[in-house]
Amino acid sequence: MNLVIETIKERRSIRGFKPQQVSSSDLRTVLDCALSAPSACNKQSWHFTIIQNPELIQYLNDTAKTNLKKSDDPLFKQYGEDDTVLLYGAPTLIMVSGDDEDYDAIIDCSAAVQNILIAAQSLGLGTLWNGLINFAFQNDDVKEKTAIPAGYTTYFGIAIGYAIDGVELMKKQILTDGVIDYIK
Ligand SMILES: Cc1cc2nc3c(=O)[nH]c(=O)nc-3n(C[C@H](O)[C@H](O)[C@H](O)COP(=O)(O)O)c2cc1C
């Protein structure tokens, strides 16, 4: 099979990482792929913050859990209360933020995230697109500690690293019924 197609189809969310750090050259490659993503009017309204400090990663996890606990949404609340570790031991967290002035920022950021996931997969790295960690960024001290630029809002985190051997993947059924229509 074509290698790109194979890489896209083989990517899965990884929820269990080795402590081994991602090399700076692999990290640079995936970030270059992020910067190559399409964006509305080519405004490239994204910003990436690479966090590799273990204490800070732990602090973000704990702050997100505290904020999740306060959520009115029962599912989010449960994530705050149970013992789920949001980033599953990933040694690197990429926070993706969008320019508040740009109407399409969240879409641009999503395109960049997907490029990161596919590029990482092709390099033998595992990833988890992570929305829950963003709950930490409700706190001003977190935005300060991570130096999120003024005028940018964090949308997603990406946990990235090497999957632990035999990592368990969540069951997934690809839905096809009623998803695609052809009009010829
Ligand atoms: C916007 C977005 C946010 C997500 N946030 C989380 C998250 O916070 N925690 C998590 O474990 N998975 C998260 N995921 C991963 C999804 O659960 C996962 O992509 C989905 O179950 C399909 O599985 P797959 O990625 O293995 O194909 C997120 C995915 C997306 C697109």
The ligand as a Tripos MOL2 file, in Angstrom:
@<TRIPOS>MOLECULE
LIG
   31    33     1     0     0
SMALL
NO_CHARGES

@<TRIPOS>ATOM
      1 C1        -10.4920   17.3750   19.3710 C.3       1 LIG1
      2 C2        -10.0780   16.0760   20.0110 C.ar      1 LIG1
      3 C3         -9.8530   16.0300   21.3760 C.ar      1 LIG1
      4 C4         -9.4660   14.8320   21.9840 C.ar      1 LIG1
      5 N1         -9.2090   14.8210   23.3240 N.ar      1 LIG1
      6 C5         -8.8360   13.6730   23.9220 C.ar      1 LIG1
      7 C6         -8.5130   13.6660   25.3100 C.ar      1 LIG1
      8 O1         -8.5310   14.6960   25.9780 O.2       1 LIG1
      9 N2         -8.1550   12.4920   25.8750 N.ar      1 LIG1
     10 C7         -8.0820   11.3240   25.1550 C.ar      1 LIG1
     11 O2         -7.7550   10.2810   25.7350 O.2       1 LIG1
     12 N3         -8.3560   11.3060   23.8250 N.ar      1 LIG1
     13 C8         -8.7140   12.4580   23.1910 C.ar      1 LIG1
     14 N4         -8.9490   12.4740   21.8450 N.ar      1 LIG1
     15 C9         -8.7120   11.2530   21.0600 C.3       1 LIG1
     16 C10        -9.9970   10.5490   20.6300 C.3       1 LIG1
     17 O3        -10.5920    9.9180   21.7380 O.3       1 LIG1
     18 C11        -9.6370    9.5370   19.5280 C.3       1 LIG1
     19 O4         -9.0900   10.2090   18.4250 O.3       1 LIG1
     20 C12       -10.8460    8.7340   19.0660 C.3       1 LIG1
     21 O5        -11.3280    7.9110   20.1000 O.3       1 LIG1
     22 C13       -10.5170    7.8400   17.8570 C.3       1 LIG1
     23 O6         -9.4700    6.9510   18.1590 O.3       1 LIG1
     24 P1         -8.0870    6.9380   17.3560 P.3       1 LIG1
     25 O7         -7.4410    8.2770   17.5080 O.co2     1 LIG1
     26 O8         -7.2850    5.8250   17.9910 O.co2     1 LIG1
     27 O9         -8.3820    6.6640   15.9220 O.co2     1 LIG1
     28 C14        -9.3180   13.6490   21.2110 C.ar      1 LIG1
     29 C15        -9.5200   13.7170   19.8220 C.ar      1 LIG1
     30 C16        -9.8820   14.9040   19.2290 C.ar      1 LIG1
     31 C17       -10.0510   14.9570   17.7170 C.3       1 LIG1
@<TRIPOS>BOND
     1     1     2 1
     2     2     3 ar
     3     2    30 ar
     4     3     4 ar
     5     4     5 ar
     6     4    28 ar
     7     5     6 ar
     8     6     7 ar
     9     6    13 1
    10     7     8 2
    11     7     9 ar
    12     9    10 ar
    13    10    11 2
    14    10    12 ar
    15    12    13 ar
    16    13    14 ar
    17    14    15 1
    18    14    28 ar
    19    15    16 1
    20    16    17 1
    21    16    18 1
    22    18    19 1
    23    18    20 1
    24    20    21 1
    25    20    22 1
    26    22    23 1
    27    23    24 1
    28    24    25 2
    29    24    26 1
    30    24    27 1
    31    28    29 ar
    32    29    30 ar
    33    30    31 1
@<TRIPOS>SUBSTRUCTURE
     1 LIG1         1 GROUP 0 **** ****
